[in-house]
């Protein structure tokens, strides 16, 4: 069965997905997008135009921190890591997502 085009991410879910990807360790932007893509069985694709504004917003909020490093391709890259505040946000946002997705499942089951 052919895979359909990537569904649009619901508003607010991108932050949760980014934080979850960073929960495993610091990553640069491209690696964050690839992690989300691979963990979703290649269903979700995060475009640069969505990813980098979200990273900037999360950094301003104090949920992630950033520092420059060298990528696996020996290029200068900005690496993002989750903060204590970000770990707290994951727990809160996962609970909200669980309630929302369960409610959608209930509606679709009727």
Buried (B, 14 or more C-beta within 10 A) or exposed (E): EEEEEBEEBEEEBBBBBBBBBBEEEBBBBBBBBBBBBEBBEEEBBBEEEBBBEBBEBBBEEEBBBBEEEEBEEEEEBBBBBBBEEBEEBBEEBEEEBEEEEEEEEEEEEE
